[in-house]
Amino acid sequence: MEKKIAEVKDVKCDAHNCAYNDGHNTCMAGNIKVGSPTACGSQETFCSTFMHK
């Protein structure tokens, strides 16, 4: 049986300088891309959608 992964509807964001941060720590981007492809832990990931205000 294949495990189904649920869509995340409410993405929290601490990047206050990102244009997609609504000022209440919620990401308002239509979609997000998270990298790096070689990550082995959460500290090695980053948001590729980030756009400076």
VOVODO-95342 format. One record per residue: x, y, z of N, C-alpha, C, O in turn; residue number from 0. Coordinates in steps of 0.1 Angstrom, whole numbers. Layout:
{nc1 = X&nc2 = Y&nc3 = Z&cac1 = X&cac2 = Y&cac3 = Z&cc1 = X&cc2 = Y&cc3 = Z&oc1 = X&oc2 = Y&oc3 = Z&i = NUM}
...
***
This chain:
{nc1 = 8&nc2 = -12&nc3 = 0&cac1 = 0&cac2 = 0&cac3 = 0&cc1 = 9&cc2 = 12&cc3 = 0&oc1 = 18&oc2 = 13&oc3 = 8&i = 0}
{nc1 = 6&nc2 = 22&nc3 = -9&cac1 = 14&cac2 = 34&cac3 = -10&cc1 = 9&cc2 = 45&cc3 = 0&oc1 = -3&oc2 = 47&oc3 = 1&i = 1}
{nc1 = 18&nc2 = 51&nc3 = 7&cac1 = 15&cac2 = 61&cac3 = 16&cc1 = 12&cc2 = 74&cc3 = 9&oc1 = 20&oc2 = 78&oc3 = 0&i = 2}
{nc1 = 0&nc2 = 81&nc3 = 12&cac1 = -3&cac2 = 93&cac3 = 5&cc1 = 1&cc2 = 105&cc3 = 14&oc1 = -1&oc2 = 105&oc3 = 26&i = 3}
{nc1 = 7&nc2 = 115&nc3 = 8&cac1 = 12&cac2 = 127&cac3 = 15&cc1 = 2&cc2 = 138&cc3 = 13&oc1 = -2&oc2 = 141&oc3 = 1&i = 4}
{nc1 = -3&nc2 = 144&nc3 = 23&cac1 = -13&cac2 = 155&cac3 = 22&cc1 = -6&cc2 = 168&cc3 = 18&oc1 = 5&oc2 = 171&oc3 = 21&i = 5}
{nc1 = -14&nc2 = 176&nc3 = 11&cac1 = -10&cac2 = 189&cac3 = 7&cc1 = -9&cc2 = 199&cc3 = 19&oc1 = -18&oc2 = 198&oc3 = 27&i = 6}
{nc1 = 1&nc2 = 207&nc3 = 19&cac1 = 2&cac2 = 217&cac3 = 30&cc1 = -5&cc2 = 229&cc3 = 26&oc1 = -1&oc2 = 235&oc3 = 15&i = 7}
{nc1 = -15&nc2 = 234&nc3 = 33&cac1 = -22&cac2 = 246&cac3 = 29&cc1 = -18&cc2 = 258&cc3 = 36&oc1 = -20&oc2 = 269&oc3 = 31&i = 8}
{nc1 = -12&nc2 = 257&nc3 = 48&cac1 = -8&cac2 = 269&cac3 = 56&cc1 = 7&cc2 = 268&cc3 = 58&oc1 = 12&oc2 = 261&oc3 = 68&i = 9}
{nc1 = 15&nc2 = 275&nc3 = 50&cac1 = 30&cac2 = 274&cac3 = 52&cc1 = 34&cc2 = 286&cc3 = 60&oc1 = 32&oc2 = 298&oc3 = 57&i = 10}
{nc1 = 41&nc2 = 283&nc3 = 71&cac1 = 47&cac2 = 293&cac3 = 80&cc1 = 60&cc2 = 298&cc3 = 75&oc1 = 68&oc2 = 290&oc3 = 69&i = 11}
{nc1 = 63&nc2 = 311&nc3 = 77&cac1 = 76&cac2 = 316&cac3 = 72&cc1 = 81&cc2 = 326&cc3 = 82&oc1 = 74&oc2 = 336&oc3 = 86&i = 12}
{nc1 = 94&nc2 = 325&nc3 = 86&cac1 = 101&cac2 = 334&cac3 = 95&cc1 = 109&cc2 = 344&cc3 = 87&oc1 = 116&oc2 = 352&oc3 = 94&i = 13}
{nc1 = 110&nc2 = 343&nc3 = 74&cac1 = 118&cac2 = 352&cac3 = 66&cc1 = 110&cc2 = 366&cc3 = 64&oc1 = 103&oc2 = 368&oc3 = 55&i = 14}
{nc1 = 112&nc2 = 375&nc3 = 74&cac1 = 105&cac2 = 387&cac3 = 74&cc1 = 108&cc2 = 396&cc3 = 62&oc1 = 101&oc2 = 405&oc3 = 58&i = 15}
{nc1 = 120&nc2 = 394&nc3 = 56&cac1 = 124&cac2 = 402&cac3 = 44&cc1 = 119&cc2 = 396&cc3 = 31&oc1 = 123&oc2 = 401&oc3 = 20&i = 16}
{nc1 = 111&nc2 = 385&nc3 = 31&cac1 = 106&cac2 = 379&cac3 = 19&cc1 = 93&cc2 = 386&cc3 = 14&oc1 = 85&oc2 = 389&oc3 = 23&i = 17}
{nc1 = 92&nc2 = 389&nc3 = 2&cac1 = 80&cac2 = 396&cac3 = -4&cc1 = 68&cc2 = 387&cc3 = -2&oc1 = 57&oc2 = 393&oc3 = -2&i = 18}
{nc1 = 69&nc2 = 374&nc3 = 0&cac1 = 57&cac2 = 366&cac3 = 1&cc1 = 52&cc2 = 364&cc3 = 16&oc1 = 42&oc2 = 358&oc3 = 18&i = 19}
{nc1 = 60&nc2 = 369&nc3 = 25&cac1 = 56&cac2 = 369&cac3 = 39&cc1 = 46&cc2 = 379&cc3 = 42&oc1 = 48&oc2 = 391&oc3 = 39&i = 20}
{nc1 = 34&nc2 = 375&nc3 = 47&cac1 = 23&cac2 = 385&cac3 = 49&cc1 = 24&cc2 = 394&cc3 = 61&oc1 = 15&oc2 = 401&oc3 = 65&i = 21}
{nc1 = 35&nc2 = 393&nc3 = 68&cac1 = 37&cac2 = 401&cac3 = 81&cc1 = 32&cc2 = 394&cc3 = 93&oc1 = 34&oc2 = 398&oc3 = 104&i = 22}
{nc1 = 26&nc2 = 382&nc3 = 91&cac1 = 21&cac2 = 374&cac3 = 102&cc1 = 27&cc2 = 360&cc3 = 102&oc1 = 21&oc2 = 350&oc3 = 106&i = 23}
{nc1 = 39&nc2 = 359&nc3 = 95&cac1 = 46&cac2 = 346&cac3 = 94&cc1 = 39&cc2 = 336&cc3 = 86&oc1 = 41&oc2 = 324&oc3 = 88&i = 24}
{nc1 = 31&nc2 = 340&nc3 = 76&cac1 = 25&cac2 = 331&cac3 = 67&cc1 = 30&cc2 = 334&cc3 = 53&oc1 = 30&oc2 = 345&oc3 = 49&i = 25}
{nc1 = 33&nc2 = 323&nc3 = 45&cac1 = 38&cac2 = 324&cac3 = 32&cc1 = 26&cc2 = 326&cc3 = 22&oc1 = 17&oc2 = 318&oc3 = 23&i = 26}
{nc1 = 26&nc2 = 336&nc3 = 14&cac1 = 15&cac2 = 339&cac3 = 5&cc1 = 18&cc2 = 335&cc3 = -10&oc1 = 11&oc2 = 339&oc3 = -19&i = 27}
{nc1 = 30&nc2 = 329&nc3 = -12&cac1 = 34&cac2 = 325&cac3 = -26&cc1 = 24&cc2 = 315&cc3 = -31&oc1 = 19&oc2 = 307&oc3 = -23&i = 28}
{nc1 = 21&nc2 = 315&nc3 = -44&cac1 = 12&cac2 = 306&cac3 = -50&cc1 = 17&cc2 = 291&cc3 = -49&oc1 = 9&oc2 = 282&oc3 = -48&i = 29}
{nc1 = 30&nc2 = 290&nc3 = -49&cac1 = 36&cac2 = 277&cac3 = -47&cc1 = 50&cc2 = 280&cc3 = -42&oc1 = 55&oc2 = 291&oc3 = -43&i = 30}
{nc1 = 56&nc2 = 270&nc3 = -36&cac1 = 70&cac2 = 271&cac3 = -31&cc1 = 79&cc2 = 260&cc3 = -36&oc1 = 74&oc2 = 249&oc3 = -39&i = 31}
{nc1 = 92&nc2 = 263&nc3 = -36&cac1 = 102&cac2 = 253&cac3 = -39&cc1 = 112&cc2 = 253&cc3 = -28&oc1 = 117&oc2 = 263&oc3 = -24&i = 32}
{nc1 = 114&nc2 = 241&nc3 = -23&cac1 = 124&cac2 = 240&cac3 = -12&cc1 = 135&cc2 = 231&cc3 = -16&oc1 = 133&oc2 = 221&oc3 = -23&i = 33}
{nc1 = 147&nc2 = 235&nc3 = -14&cac1 = 159&cac2 = 228&cac3 = -18&cc1 = 167&cc2 = 225&cc3 = -5&oc1 = 163&oc2 = 229&oc3 = 6&i = 34}
{nc1 = 177&nc2 = 219&nc3 = -6&cac1 = 187&cac2 = 215&cac3 = -16&cc1 = 185&cc2 = 200&cc3 = -18&oc1 = 181&oc2 = 192&oc3 = -10&i = 35}
{nc1 = 188&nc2 = 196&nc3 = -30&cac1 = 186&cac2 = 181&cac3 = -34&cc1 = 195&cc2 = 172&cc3 = -26&oc1 = 193&oc2 = 160&oc3 = -25&i = 36}
{nc1 = 206&nc2 = 177&nc3 = -20&cac1 = 215&cac2 = 169&cac3 = -12&cc1 = 212&cc2 = 169&cc3 = 3&oc1 = 220&oc2 = 164&oc3 = 11&i = 37}
{nc1 = 202&nc2 = 176&nc3 = 7&cac1 = 199&cac2 = 178&cac3 = 22&cc1 = 197&cc2 = 165&cc3 = 29&oc1 = 190&oc2 = 156&oc3 = 23&i = 38}
{nc1 = 202&nc2 = 164&nc3 = 41&cac1 = 200&cac2 = 152&cac3 = 49&cc1 = 193&cc2 = 156&cc3 = 62&oc1 = 189&oc2 = 147&oc3 = 70&i = 39}
{nc1 = 191&nc2 = 169&nc3 = 64&cac1 = 184&cac2 = 174&cac3 = 76&cc1 = 178&cc2 = 187&cc3 = 74&oc1 = 181&oc2 = 194&oc3 = 64&i = 40}
{nc1 = 169&nc2 = 191&nc3 = 83&cac1 = 162&cac2 = 204&cac3 = 80&cc1 = 171&cc2 = 216&cc3 = 80&oc1 = 168&oc2 = 226&oc3 = 73&i = 41}
{nc1 = 182&nc2 = 216&nc3 = 87&cac1 = 191&cac2 = 227&cac3 = 87&cc1 = 198&cc2 = 228&cc3 = 74&oc1 = 205&oc2 = 239&oc3 = 71&i = 42}
{nc1 = 197&nc2 = 219&nc3 = 65&cac1 = 204&cac2 = 219&cac3 = 52&cc1 = 194&cc2 = 223&cc3 = 40&oc1 = 198&oc2 = 223&oc3 = 29&i = 43}
{nc1 = 182&nc2 = 227&nc3 = 44&cac1 = 172&cac2 = 230&cac3 = 34&cc1 = 170&cc2 = 246&cc3 = 33&oc1 = 174&oc2 = 253&oc3 = 43&i = 44}
{nc1 = 165&nc2 = 250&nc3 = 23&cac1 = 162&cac2 = 265&cac3 = 21&cc1 = 150&cc2 = 267&cc3 = 11&oc1 = 147&oc2 = 258&oc3 = 4&i = 45}
{nc1 = 144&nc2 = 278&nc3 = 12&cac1 = 133&cac2 = 282&cac3 = 3&cc1 = 138&cc2 = 288&cc3 = -9&oc1 = 144&oc2 = 299&oc3 = -9&i = 46}
{nc1 = 137&nc2 = 282&nc3 = -21&cac1 = 142&cac2 = 287&cac3 = -34&cc1 = 132&cc2 = 298&cc3 = -39&oc1 = 135&oc2 = 305&oc3 = -49&i = 47}
{nc1 = 120&nc2 = 299&nc3 = -33&cac1 = 110&cac2 = 308&cac3 = -37&cc1 = 112&cc2 = 322&cc3 = -32&oc1 = 106&oc2 = 332&oc3 = -36&i = 48}
{nc1 = 121&nc2 = 323&nc3 = -22&cac1 = 124&cac2 = 336&cac3 = -15&cc1 = 126&cc2 = 347&cc3 = -25&oc1 = 134&oc2 = 346&oc3 = -34&i = 49}
{nc1 = 120&nc2 = 359&nc3 = -23&cac1 = 122&cac2 = 371&cac3 = -31&cc1 = 122&cc2 = 382&cc3 = -21&oc1 = 113&oc2 = 385&oc3 = -14&i = 50}
{nc1 = 134&nc2 = 390&nc3 = -21&cac1 = 135&cac2 = 401&cac3 = -12&cc1 = 125&cc2 = 412&cc3 = -14&oc1 = 122&oc2 = 415&oc3 = -26&i = 51}
{nc1 = 120&nc2 = 417&nc3 = -4&cac1 = 110&cac2 = 428&cac3 = -5&cc1 = 116&cc2 = 441&cc3 = -11&oc1 = 110&oc2 = 451&oc3 = -12&i = 52}
***
